[in-house]
Amino acid sequence: MESTALAADYREVARRCALLAGALQGAASLEVGFSTGHRCVFDLRHRKAEMDDGFLPRARPATG
């Protein structure tokens, strides 16, 4: 596990999550294409894009 999730660059994860949250803000749907050729469509109406980047600096209190 130390060589995978715990070794992640969480600043980069946060940057990518912010990009995704911005792209999804106000979107009506999301289509995901898989390498198998299958596709899955998600209805995003009445949903709010929220970001959880997994980054918890010492100065920020835990929530939840």
mmCIF file as Biopython writes it, N, C-alpha, C and O atoms, coordinates in Angstrom:
data_model
#
loop_
_atom_site.group_PDB
_atom_site.id
_atom_site.type_symbol
_atom_site.label_atom_id
_atom_site.label_alt_id
_atom_site.label_comp_id
_atom_site.label_asym_id
_atom_site.label_entity_id
_atom_site.label_seq_id
_atom_site.pdbx_PDB_ins_code
_atom_site.Cartn_x
_atom_site.Cartn_y
_atom_site.Cartn_z
_atom_site.occupancy
_atom_site.B_iso_or_equiv
_atom_site.auth_seq_id
_atom_site.auth_asym_id
_atom_site.pdbx_PDB_model_num
ATOM 1   N N  . MET A ? 1  ? 0.821   -1.191 0.000   1.0 0.0 1  A 1 
ATOM 2   C CA . MET A ? 1  ? 0.000   0.000  0.000   1.0 0.0 1  A 1 
ATOM 3   C C  . MET A ? 1  ? 0.867   1.259  0.000   1.0 0.0 1  A 1 
ATOM 4   O O  . MET A ? 1  ? 0.487   2.266  -0.596  1.0 0.0 1  A 1 
ATOM 5   N N  . GLU A ? 2  ? 2.019   1.215  0.655   1.0 0.0 2  A 1 
ATOM 6   C CA . GLU A ? 2  ? 2.906   2.371  0.706   1.0 0.0 2  A 1 
ATOM 7   C C  . GLU A ? 2  ? 3.402   2.766  -0.674  1.0 0.0 2  A 1 
ATOM 8   O O  . GLU A ? 2  ? 3.746   3.927  -0.897  1.0 0.0 2  A 1 
ATOM 9   N N  . SER A ? 3  ? 3.444   1.822  -1.602  1.0 0.0 3  A 1 
ATOM 10  C CA . SER A ? 3  ? 3.944   2.137  -2.939  1.0 0.0 3  A 1 
ATOM 11  C C  . SER A ? 3  ? 2.819   2.550  -3.885  1.0 0.0 3  A 1 
ATOM 12  O O  . SER A ? 3  ? 3.073   2.826  -5.057  1.0 0.0 3  A 1 
ATOM 13  N N  . THR A ? 4  ? 1.578   2.596  -3.395  1.0 0.0 4  A 1 
ATOM 14  C CA . THR A ? 4  ? 0.456   2.973  -4.261  1.0 0.0 4  A 1 
ATOM 15  C C  . THR A ? 4  ? -0.246  4.201  -3.695  1.0 0.0 4  A 1 
ATOM 16  O O  . THR A ? 4  ? 0.216   5.322  -3.905  1.0 0.0 4  A 1 
ATOM 17  N N  . ALA A ? 5  ? -1.343  4.014  -2.987  1.0 0.0 5  A 1 
ATOM 18  C CA . ALA A ? 5  ? -2.160  5.130  -2.509  1.0 0.0 5  A 1 
ATOM 19  C C  . ALA A ? 5  ? -1.393  6.065  -1.572  1.0 0.0 5  A 1 
ATOM 20  O O  . ALA A ? 5  ? -1.509  7.285  -1.686  1.0 0.0 5  A 1 
ATOM 21  N N  . LEU A ? 6  ? -0.630  5.513  -0.669  1.0 0.0 6  A 1 
ATOM 22  C CA . LEU A ? 6  ? 0.091   6.363  0.279   1.0 0.0 6  A 1 
ATOM 23  C C  . LEU A ? 6  ? 1.237   7.118  -0.370  1.0 0.0 6  A 1 
ATOM 24  O O  . LEU A ? 6  ? 1.713   8.110  0.183   1.0 0.0 6  A 1 
ATOM 25  N N  . ALA A ? 7  ? 1.685   6.670  -1.528  1.0 0.0 7  A 1 
ATOM 26  C CA . ALA A ? 7  ? 2.781   7.326  -2.219  1.0 0.0 7  A 1 
ATOM 27  C C  . ALA A ? 7  ? 2.276   8.356  -3.234  1.0 0.0 7  A 1 
ATOM 28  O O  . ALA A ? 7  ? 3.077   8.938  -3.965  1.0 0.0 7  A 1 
ATOM 29  N N  . ALA A ? 8  ? 0.979   8.585  -3.287  1.0 0.0 8  A 1 
ATOM 30  C CA . ALA A ? 8  ? 0.401   9.507  -4.270  1.0 0.0 8  A 1 
ATOM 31  C C  . ALA A ? 8  ? 0.865   10.936 -4.003  1.0 0.0 8  A 1 
ATOM 32  O O  . ALA A ? 8  ? 1.118   11.318 -2.860  1.0 0.0 8  A 1 
ATOM 33  N N  . ASP A ? 9  ? 0.972   11.710 -5.067  1.0 0.0 9  A 1 
ATOM 34  C CA . ASP A ? 9  ? 1.250   13.140 -4.963  1.0 0.0 9  A 1 
ATOM 35  C C  . ASP A ? 9  ? -0.098  13.822 -4.764  1.0 0.0 9  A 1 
ATOM 36  O O  . ASP A ? 9  ? -0.797  14.107 -5.736  1.0 0.0 9  A 1 
ATOM 37  N N  . TYR A ? 10 ? -0.471  14.086 -3.512  1.0 0.0 10 A 1 
ATOM 38  C CA . TYR A ? 10 ? -1.802  14.581 -3.214  1.0 0.0 10 A 1 
ATOM 39  C C  . TYR A ? 10 ? -2.036  16.003 -3.703  1.0 0.0 10 A 1 
ATOM 40  O O  . TYR A ? 10 ? -3.188  16.407 -3.866  1.0 0.0 10 A 1 
ATOM 41  N N  . ARG A ? 11 ? -0.994  16.764 -3.938  1.0 0.0 11 A 1 
ATOM 42  C CA . ARG A ? 11 ? -1.178  18.083 -4.565  1.0 0.0 11 A 1 
ATOM 43  C C  . ARG A ? 11 ? -1.660  17.898 -6.004  1.0 0.0 11 A 1 
ATOM 44  O O  . ARG A ? 11 ? -2.520  18.644 -6.472  1.0 0.0 11 A 1 
ATOM 45  N N  . GLU A ? 12 ? -1.109  16.912 -6.701  1.0 0.0 12 A 1 
ATOM 46  C CA . GLU A ? 12 ? -1.539  16.618 -8.067  1.0 0.0 12 A 1 
ATOM 47  C C  . GLU A ? 12 ? -2.941  16.023 -8.066  1.0 0.0 12 A 1 
ATOM 48  O O  . GLU A ? 12 ? -3.747  16.340 -8.941  1.0 0.0 12 A 1 
ATOM 49  N N  . VAL A ? 13 ? -3.240  15.168 -7.099  1.0 0.0 13 A 1 
ATOM 50  C CA . VAL A ? 13 ? -4.588  14.614 -6.977  1.0 0.0 13 A 1 
ATOM 51  C C  . VAL A ? 13 ? -5.586  15.755 -6.763  1.0 0.0 13 A 1 
ATOM 52  O O  . VAL A ? 13 ? -6.640  15.780 -7.399  1.0 0.0 13 A 1 
ATOM 53  N N  . ALA A ? 14 ? -5.265  16.695 -5.877  1.0 0.0 14 A 1 
ATOM 54  C CA . ALA A ? 14 ? -6.145  17.833 -5.600  1.0 0.0 14 A 1 
ATOM 55  C C  . ALA A ? 14 ? -6.324  18.688 -6.850  1.0 0.0 14 A 1 
ATOM 56  O O  . ALA A ? 14 ? -7.428  19.163 -7.116  1.0 0.0 14 A 1 
ATOM 57  N N  . ARG A ? 15 ? -5.265  18.891 -7.616  1.0 0.0 15 A 1 
ATOM 58  C CA . ARG A ? 15 ? -5.342  19.690 -8.837  1.0 0.0 15 A 1 
ATOM 59  C C  . ARG A ? 15 ? -6.289  19.034 -9.839  1.0 0.0 15 A 1 
ATOM 60  O O  . ARG A ? 15 ? -7.137  19.698 -10.436 1.0 0.0 15 A 1 
ATOM 61  N N  . ARG A ? 16 ? -6.134  17.731 -10.013 1.0 0.0 16 A 1 
ATOM 62  C CA . ARG A ? 16 ? -7.003  17.002 -10.955 1.0 0.0 16 A 1 
ATOM 63  C C  . ARG A ? 16 ? -8.445  16.966 -10.479 1.0 0.0 16 A 1 
ATOM 64  O O  . ARG A ? 16 ? -9.368  17.089 -11.284 1.0 0.0 16 A 1 
ATOM 65  N N  . CYS A ? 17 ? -8.650  16.798 -9.174  1.0 0.0 17 A 1 
ATOM 66  C CA . CYS A ? 17 ? -10.007 16.790 -8.622  1.0 0.0 17 A 1 
ATOM 67  C C  . CYS A ? 17 ? -10.679 18.143 -8.844  1.0 0.0 17 A 1 
ATOM 68  O O  . CYS A ? 17 ? -11.867 18.197 -9.162  1.0 0.0 17 A 1 
ATOM 69  N N  . ALA A ? 18 ? -9.933  19.230 -8.681  1.0 0.0 18 A 1 
ATOM 70  C CA . ALA A ? 18 ? -10.484 20.568 -8.910  1.0 0.0 18 A 1 
ATOM 71  C C  . ALA A ? 18 ? -10.882 20.733 -10.373 1.0 0.0 18 A 1 
ATOM 72  O O  . ALA A ? 18 ? -11.917 21.333 -10.663 1.0 0.0 18 A 1 
ATOM 73  N N  . LEU A ? 19 ? -10.085 20.218 -11.292 1.0 0.0 19 A 1 
ATOM 74  C CA . LEU A ? 19 ? -10.427 20.282 -12.714 1.0 0.0 19 A 1 
ATOM 75  C C  . LEU A ? 19 ? -11.716 19.512 -13.001 1.0 0.0 19 A 1 
ATOM 76  O O  . LEU A ? 19 ? -12.589 19.998 -13.720 1.0 0.0 19 A 1 
ATOM 77  N N  . LEU A ? 20 ? -11.826 18.327 -12.444 1.0 0.0 20 A 1 
ATOM 78  C CA . LEU A ? 20 ? -13.031 17.510 -12.639 1.0 0.0 20 A 1 
ATOM 79  C C  . LEU A ? 20 ? -14.262 18.173 -12.024 1.0 0.0 20 A 1 
ATOM 80  O O  . LEU A ? 20 ? -15.328 18.197 -12.639 1.0 0.0 20 A 1 
ATOM 81  N N  . ALA A ? 21 ? -14.118 18.705 -10.821 1.0 0.0 21 A 1 
ATOM 82  C CA . ALA A ? 21 ? -15.248 19.361 -10.165 1.0 0.0 21 A 1 
ATOM 83  C C  . ALA A ? 21 ? -15.716 20.550 -10.996 1.0 0.0 21 A 1 
ATOM 84  O O  . ALA A ? 21 ? -16.918 20.763 -11.149 1.0 0.0 21 A 1 
ATOM 85  N N  . GLY A ? 22 ? -14.779 21.325 -11.533 1.0 0.0 22 A 1 
ATOM 86  C CA . GLY A ? 22 ? -15.138 22.453 -12.381 1.0 0.0 22 A 1 
ATOM 87  C C  . GLY A ? 22 ? -15.822 22.013 -13.660 1.0 0.0 22 A 1 
ATOM 88  O O  . GLY A ? 22 ? -16.782 22.646 -14.101 1.0 0.0 22 A 1 
ATOM 89  N N  . ALA A ? 23 ? -15.340 20.937 -14.260 1.0 0.0 23 A 1 
ATOM 90  C CA . ALA A ? 23 ? -15.917 20.432 -15.502 1.0 0.0 23 A 1 
ATOM 91  C C  . ALA A ? 23 ? -17.315 19.864 -15.273 1.0 0.0 23 A 1 
ATOM 92  O O  . ALA A ? 23 ? -18.168 19.949 -16.157 1.0 0.0 23 A 1 
ATOM 93  N N  . LEU A ? 24 ? -17.558 19.291 -14.106 1.0 0.0 24 A 1 
ATOM 94  C CA . LEU A ? 24 ? -18.854 18.674 -13.815 1.0 0.0 24 A 1 
ATOM 95  C C  . LEU A ? 24 ? -19.881 19.662 -13.286 1.0 0.0 24 A 1 
ATOM 96  O O  . LEU A ? 24 ? -21.077 19.372 -13.277 1.0 0.0 24 A 1 
ATOM 97  N N  . GLN A ? 25 ? -19.419 20.831 -12.843 1.0 0.0 25 A 1 
ATOM 98  C CA . GLN A ? 25 ? -20.334 21.836 -12.294 1.0 0.0 25 A 1 
ATOM 99  C C  . GLN A ? 25 ? -21.352 22.227 -13.359 1.0 0.0 25 A 1 
ATOM 100 O O  . GLN A ? 25 ? -20.977 22.720 -14.423 1.0 0.0 25 A 1 
ATOM 101 N N  . GLY A ? 26 ? -22.607 22.015 -13.087 1.0 0.0 26 A 1 
ATOM 102 C CA . GLY A ? 26 ? -23.664 22.379 -14.014 1.0 0.0 26 A 1 
ATOM 103 C C  . GLY A ? 26 ? -23.908 21.374 -15.131 1.0 0.0 26 A 1 
ATOM 104 O O  . GLY A ? 26 ? -24.773 21.601 -15.977 1.0 0.0 26 A 1 
ATOM 105 N N  . ALA A ? 27 ? -23.171 20.274 -15.155 1.0 0.0 27 A 1 
ATOM 106 C CA . ALA A ? 27 ? -23.358 19.259 -16.200 1.0 0.0 27 A 1 
ATOM 107 C C  . ALA A ? 27 ? -24.655 18.492 -15.966 1.0 0.0 27 A 1 
ATOM 108 O O  . ALA A ? 27 ? -25.047 18.257 -14.822 1.0 0.0 27 A 1 
ATOM 109 N N  . ALA A ? 28 ? -25.321 18.102 -17.055 1.0 0.0 28 A 1 
ATOM 110 C CA . ALA A ? 28 ? -26.565 17.348 -16.961 1.0 0.0 28 A 1 
ATOM 111 C C  . ALA A ? 28 ? -26.316 15.846 -16.962 1.0 0.0 28 A 1 
ATOM 112 O O  . ALA A ? 28 ? -27.113 15.078 -16.423 1.0 0.0 28 A 1 
ATOM 113 N N  . SER A ? 29 ? -25.190 15.424 -17.579 1.0 0.0 29 A 1 
ATOM 114 C CA . SER A ? 29 ? -24.886 13.999 -17.627 1.0 0.0 29 A 1 
ATOM 115 C C  . SER A ? 29 ? -23.380 13.800 -17.805 1.0 0.0 29 A 1 
ATOM 116 O O  . SER A ? 29 ? -22.637 14.726 -18.129 1.0 0.0 29 A 1 
ATOM 117 N N  . LEU A ? 30 ? -22.970 12.574 -17.582 1.0 0.0 30 A 1 
ATOM 118 C CA . LEU A ? 30 ? -21.571 12.185 -17.745 1.0 0.0 30 A 1 
ATOM 119 C C  . LEU A ? 30 ? -21.555 10.810 -18.384 1.0 0.0 30 A 1 
ATOM 120 O O  . LEU A ? 30 ? -22.226 9.889  -17.917 1.0 0.0 30 A 1 
ATOM 121 N N  . GLU A ? 31 ? -20.788 10.677 -19.450 1.0 0.0 31 A 1 
ATOM 122 C CA . GLU A ? 31 ? -20.661 9.388  -20.119 1.0 0.0 31 A 1 
ATOM 123 C C  . GLU A ? 31 ? -19.235 8.888  -19.947 1.0 0.0 31 A 1 
ATOM 124 O O  . GLU A ? 31 ? -18.275 9.600  -20.240 1.0 0.0 31 A 1 
ATOM 125 N N  . VAL A ? 32 ? -19.108 7.650  -19.465 1.0 0.0 32 A 1 
ATOM 126 C CA . VAL A ? 32 ? -17.804 7.027  -19.250 1.0 0.0 32 A 1 
ATOM 127 C C  . VAL A ? 32 ? -17.651 5.904  -20.267 1.0 0.0 32 A 1 
ATOM 128 O O  . VAL A ? 32 ? -18.518 5.038  -20.386 1.0 0.0 32 A 1 
ATOM 129 N N  . GLY A ? 33 ? -16.538 5.925  -21.000 1.0 0.0 33 A 1 
ATOM 130 C CA . GLY A ? 33 ? -16.242 4.859  -21.950 1.0 0.0 33 A 1 
ATOM 131 C C  . GLY A ? 33 ? -15.150 3.960  -21.412 1.0 0.0 33 A 1 
ATOM 132 O O  . GLY A ? 33 ? -14.143 4.448  -20.901 1.0 0.0 33 A 1 
ATOM 133 N N  . PHE A ? 34 ? -15.331 2.674  -21.518 1.0 0.0 34 A 1 
ATOM 134 C CA . PHE A ? 34 ? -14.377 1.697  -21.012 1.0 0.0 34 A 1 
ATOM 135 C C  . PHE A ? 34 ? -13.577 1.084  -22.160 1.0 0.0 34 A 1 
ATOM 136 O O  . PHE A ? 34 ? -14.004 1.128  -23.314 1.0 0.0 34 A 1 
ATOM 137 N N  . SER A ? 35 ? -12.441 0.523  -21.846 1.0 0.0 35 A 1 
ATOM 138 C CA . SER A ? 35 ? -11.587 -0.082 -22.866 1.0 0.0 35 A 1 
ATOM 139 C C  . SER A ? 35 ? -12.263 -1.281 -23.543 1.0 0.0 35 A 1 
ATOM 140 O O  . SER A ? 35 ? -11.841 -1.706 -24.619 1.0 0.0 35 A 1 
ATOM 141 N N  . THR A ? 36 ? -13.293 -1.815 -22.922 1.0 0.0 36 A 1 
ATOM 142 C CA . THR A ? 36 ? -14.042 -2.946 -23.489 1.0 0.0 36 A 1 
ATOM 143 C C  . THR A ? 36 ? -15.024 -2.495 -24.566 1.0 0.0 36 A 1 
ATOM 144 O O  . THR A ? 36 ? -15.608 -3.318 -25.271 1.0 0.0 36 A 1 
ATOM 145 N N  . GLY A ? 37 ? -15.201 -1.178 -24.686 1.0 0.0 37 A 1 
ATOM 146 C CA . GLY A ? 37 ? -16.174 -0.640 -25.622 1.0 0.0 37 A 1 
ATOM 147 C C  . GLY A ? 37 ? -17.511 -0.331 -24.963 1.0 0.0 37 A 1 
ATOM 148 O O  . GLY A ? 37 ? -18.369 0.304  -25.575 1.0 0.0 37 A 1 
ATOM 149 N N  . HIS A ? 38 ? -17.695 -0.767 -23.740 1.0 0.0 38 A 1 
ATOM 150 C CA . HIS A ? 38 ? -18.926 -0.487 -23.010 1.0 0.0 38 A 1 
ATOM 151 C C  . HIS A ? 38 ? -18.962 0.988  -22.613 1.0 0.0 38 A 1 
ATOM 152 O O  . HIS A ? 38 ? -17.923 1.629  -22.452 1.0 0.0 38 A 1 
ATOM 153 N N  . ARG A ? 39 ? -20.162 1.504  -22.460 1.0 0.0 39 A 1 
ATOM 154 C CA . ARG A ? 39 ? -20.358 2.883  -22.044 1.0 0.0 39 A 1 
ATOM 155 C C  . ARG A ? 39 ? -21.389 2.926  -20.917 1.0 0.0 39 A 1 
ATOM 156 O O  . ARG A ? 39 ? -22.324 2.127  -20.875 1.0 0.0 39 A 1 
ATOM 157 N N  . CYS A ? 40 ? -21.196 3.868  -20.017 1.0 0.0 40 A 1 
ATOM 158 C CA . CYS A ? 40 ? -22.127 4.053  -18.909 1.0 0.0 40 A 1 
ATOM 159 C C  . CYS A ? 40 ? -22.441 5.547  -18.830 1.0 0.0 40 A 1 
ATOM 160 O O  . CYS A ? 40 ? -21.531 6.376  -18.808 1.0 0.0 40 A 1 
ATOM 161 N N  . VAL A ? 41 ? -23.730 5.888  -18.789 1.0 0.0 41 A 1 
ATOM 162 C CA . VAL A ? 41 ? -24.151 7.278  -18.711 1.0 0.0 41 A 1 
ATOM 163 C C  . VAL A ? 41 ? -24.743 7.535  -17.326 1.0 0.0 41 A 1 
ATOM 164 O O  . VAL A ? 41 ? -25.600 6.786  -16.857 1.0 0.0 41 A 1 
ATOM 165 N N  . PHE A ? 42 ? -24.278 8.597  -16.684 1.0 0.0 42 A 1 
ATOM 166 C CA . PHE A ? 42 ? -24.757 8.987  -15.361 1.0 0.0 42 A 1 
ATOM 167 C C  . PHE A ? 42 ? -25.595 10.253 -15.488 1.0 0.0 42 A 1 
ATOM 168 O O  . PHE A ? 42 ? -25.175 11.215 -16.132 1.0 0.0 42 A 1 
ATOM 169 N N  . ASP A ? 43 ? -26.757 10.258 -14.888 1.0 0.0 43 A 1 
ATOM 170 C CA . ASP A ? 43 ? -27.628 11.430 -14.860 1.0 0.0 43 A 1 
ATOM 171 C C  . ASP A ? 43 ? -27.157 12.322 -13.713 1.0 0.0 43 A 1 
ATOM 172 O O  . ASP A ? 43 ? -27.203 11.917 -12.551 1.0 0.0 43 A 1 
ATOM 173 N N  . LEU A ? 44 ? -26.709 13.524 -14.035 1.0 0.0 44 A 1 
ATOM 174 C CA . LEU A ? 44 ? -26.182 14.432 -13.012 1.0 0.0 44 A 1 
ATOM 175 C C  . LEU A ? 44 ? -27.137 15.576 -12.688 1.0 0.0 44 A 1 
ATOM 176 O O  . LEU A ? 44 ? -26.793 16.483 -11.930 1.0 0.0 44 A 1 
ATOM 177 N N  . ARG A ? 45 ? -28.330 15.534 -13.261 1.0 0.0 45 A 1 
ATOM 178 C CA . ARG A ? 45 ? -29.293 16.584 -12.942 1.0 0.0 45 A 1 
ATOM 179 C C  . ARG A ? 45 ? -29.611 16.527 -11.451 1.0 0.0 45 A 1 
ATOM 180 O O  . ARG A ? 45 ? -29.683 15.455 -10.849 1.0 0.0 45 A 1 
ATOM 181 N N  . HIS A ? 46 ? -29.796 17.689 -10.885 1.0 0.0 46 A 1 
ATOM 182 C CA . HIS A ? 46 ? -30.138 17.831 -9.458  1.0 0.0 46 A 1 
ATOM 183 C C  . HIS A ? 46 ? -29.020 17.301 -8.564  1.0 0.0 46 A 1 
ATOM 184 O O  . HIS A ? 46 ? -29.267 16.896 -7.427  1.0 0.0 46 A 1 
ATOM 185 N N  . ARG A ? 47 ? -27.804 17.306 -9.075  1.0 0.0 47 A 1 
ATOM 186 C CA . ARG A ? 47 ? -26.630 16.879 -8.294  1.0 0.0 47 A 1 
ATOM 187 C C  . ARG A ? 47 ? -25.658 18.043 -8.203  1.0 0.0 47 A 1 
ATOM 188 O O  . ARG A ? 47 ? -25.605 18.888 -9.097  1.0 0.0 47 A 1 
ATOM 189 N N  . LYS A ? 48 ? -24.901 18.083 -7.139  1.0 0.0 48 A 1 
ATOM 190 C CA . LYS A ? 48 ? -23.880 19.109 -6.961  1.0 0.0 48 A 1 
ATOM 191 C C  . LYS A ? 48 ? -22.519 18.424 -6.974  1.0 0.0 48 A 1 
ATOM 192 O O  . LYS A ? 48 ? -22.290 17.461 -6.243  1.0 0.0 48 A 1 
ATOM 193 N N  . ALA A ? 49 ? -21.622 18.927 -7.811  1.0 0.0 49 A 1 
ATOM 194 C CA . ALA A ? 49 ? -20.269 18.363 -7.854  1.0 0.0 49 A 1 
ATOM 195 C C  . ALA A ? 49 ? -19.529 18.769 -6.586  1.0 0.0 49 A 1 
ATOM 196 O O  . ALA A ? 49 ? -19.409 19.958 -6.288  1.0 0.0 49 A 1 
ATOM 197 N N  . GLU A ? 50 ? -19.038 17.798 -5.849  1.0 0.0 50 A 1 
ATOM 198 C CA . GLU A ? 50 ? -18.256 18.051 -4.635  1.0 0.0 50 A 1 
ATOM 199 C C  . GLU A ? 50 ? -16.906 17.391 -4.790  1.0 0.0 50 A 1 
ATOM 200 O O  . GLU A ? 50 ? -16.776 16.369 -5.463  1.0 0.0 50 A 1 
ATOM 201 N N  . MET A ? 51 ? -15.912 17.973 -4.170  1.0 0.0 51 A 1 
ATOM 202 C CA . MET A ? 51 ? -14.552 17.484 -4.341  1.0 0.0 51 A 1 
ATOM 203 C C  . MET A ? 51 ? -14.025 16.866 -3.047  1.0 0.0 51 A 1 
ATOM 204 O O  . MET A ? 51 ? -14.114 17.475 -1.982  1.0 0.0 51 A 1 
ATOM 205 N N  . ASP A ? 52 ? -13.483 15.670 -3.144  1.0 0.0 52 A 1 
ATOM 206 C CA . ASP A ? 52 ? -12.783 15.022 -2.034  1.0 0.0 52 A 1 
ATOM 207 C C  . ASP A ? 52 ? -11.464 14.536 -2.595  1.0 0.0 52 A 1 
ATOM 208 O O  . ASP A ? 52 ? -11.401 13.507 -3.267  1.0 0.0 52 A 1 
ATOM 209 N N  . ASP A ? 53 ? -10.413 15.286 -2.312  1.0 0.0 53 A 1 
ATOM 210 C CA . ASP A ? 53 ? -9.106  14.969 -2.882  1.0 0.0 53 A 1 
ATOM 211 C C  . ASP A ? 53 ? -8.277  14.039 -2.007  1.0 0.0 53 A 1 
ATOM 212 O O  . ASP A ? 53 ? -7.186  13.632 -2.408  1.0 0.0 53 A 1 
ATOM 213 N N  . GLY A ? 54 ? -8.771  13.693 -0.818  1.0 0.0 54 A 1 
ATOM 214 C CA . GLY A ? 54 ? -8.033  12.789 0.054   1.0 0.0 54 A 1 
ATOM 215 C C  . GLY A ? 54 ? -6.883  13.453 0.792   1.0 0.0 54 A 1 
ATOM 216 O O  . GLY A ? 54 ? -6.160  12.796 1.541   1.0 0.0 54 A 1 
ATOM 217 N N  . PHE A ? 55 ? -6.712  14.746 0.584   1.0 0.0 55 A 1 
ATOM 218 C CA . PHE A ? 55 ? -5.592  15.485 1.171   1.0 0.0 55 A 1 
ATOM 219 C C  . PHE A ? 55 ? -6.059  16.115 2.474   1.0 0.0 55 A 1 
ATOM 220 O O  . PHE A ? 55 ? -7.024  16.878 2.474   1.0 0.0 55 A 1 
ATOM 221 N N  . LEU A ? 56 ? -5.411  15.819 3.556   1.0 0.0 56 A 1 
ATOM 222 C CA . LEU A ? 56 ? -5.771  16.372 4.850   1.0 0.0 56 A 1 
ATOM 223 C C  . LEU A ? 56 ? -4.521  16.964 5.517   1.0 0.0 56 A 1 
ATOM 224 O O  . LEU A ? 56 ? -3.811  16.275 6.250   1.0 0.0 56 A 1 
ATOM 225 N N  . PRO A ? 57 ? -4.266  18.251 5.250   1.0 0.0 57 A 1 
ATOM 226 C CA . PRO A ? 57 ? -3.115  18.875 5.903   1.0 0.0 57 A 1 
ATOM 227 C C  . PRO A ? 57 ? -3.304  18.942 7.412   1.0 0.0 57 A 1 
ATOM 228 O O  . PRO A ? 57 ? -4.436  18.912 7.895   1.0 0.0 57 A 1 
ATOM 229 N N  . ARG A ? 58 ? -2.242  19.030 8.137   1.0 0.0 58 A 1 
ATOM 230 C CA . ARG A ? 58 ? -2.322  19.039 9.600   1.0 0.0 58 A 1 
ATOM 231 C C  . ARG A ? 58 ? -3.200  20.169 10.126  1.0 0.0 58 A 1 
ATOM 232 O O  . ARG A ? 58 ? -3.857  20.001 11.153  1.0 0.0 58 A 1 
ATOM 233 N N  . ALA A ? 59 ? -3.227  21.307 9.453   1.0 0.0 59 A 1 
ATOM 234 C CA . ALA A ? 59 ? -3.971  22.469 9.930   1.0 0.0 59 A 1 
ATOM 235 C C  . ALA A ? 59 ? -5.467  22.364 9.656   1.0 0.0 59 A 1 
ATOM 236 O O  . ALA A ? 59 ? -6.237  23.157 10.198  1.0 0.0 59 A 1 
ATOM 237 N N  . ARG A ? 60 ? -5.906  21.410 8.833   1.0 0.0 60 A 1 
ATOM 238 C CA . ARG A ? 60 ? -7.315  21.302 8.480   1.0 0.0 60 A 1 
ATOM 239 C C  . ARG A ? 60 ? -7.960  20.189 9.318   1.0 0.0 60 A 1 
ATOM 240 O O  . ARG A ? 60 ? -7.481  19.055 9.306   1.0 0.0 60 A 1 
ATOM 241 N N  . PRO A ? 61 ? -9.030  20.498 10.035  1.0 0.0 61 A 1 
ATOM 242 C CA . PRO A ? 61 ? -9.669  19.470 10.870  1.0 0.0 61 A 1 
ATOM 243 C C  . PRO A ? 61 ? -10.389 18.429 10.014  1.0 0.0 61 A 1 
ATOM 244 O O  . PRO A ? 61 ? -10.885 18.739 8.931   1.0 0.0 61 A 1 
ATOM 245 N N  . ALA A ? 62 ? -10.440 17.214 10.502  1.0 0.0 62 A 1 
ATOM 246 C CA . ALA A ? 62 ? -11.162 16.135 9.827   1.0 0.0 62 A 1 
ATOM 247 C C  . ALA A ? 62 ? -12.654 16.370 9.974   1.0 0.0 62 A 1 
ATOM 248 O O  . ALA A ? 62 ? -13.107 16.887 10.996  1.0 0.0 62 A 1 
ATOM 249 N N  . THR A ? 63 ? -13.429 15.987 8.944   1.0 0.0 63 A 1 
ATOM 250 C CA . THR A ? 63 ? -14.877 16.099 9.013   1.0 0.0 63 A 1 
ATOM 251 C C  . THR A ? 63 ? -15.490 14.738 8.776   1.0 0.0 63 A 1 
ATOM 252 O O  . THR A ? 63 ? -14.813 13.826 8.303   1.0 0.0 63 A 1 
ATOM 253 N N  . GLY A ? 64 ? -16.743 14.590 9.094   1.0 0.0 64 A 1 
ATOM 254 C CA . GLY A ? 64 ? -17.451 13.357 8.781   1.0 0.0 64 A 1 
ATOM 255 C C  . GLY A ? 64 ? -17.486 12.450 9.908   1.0 0.0 64 A 1 
ATOM 256 O O  . GLY A ? 64 ? -18.050 11.360 9.806   1.0 0.0 64 A 1 
#
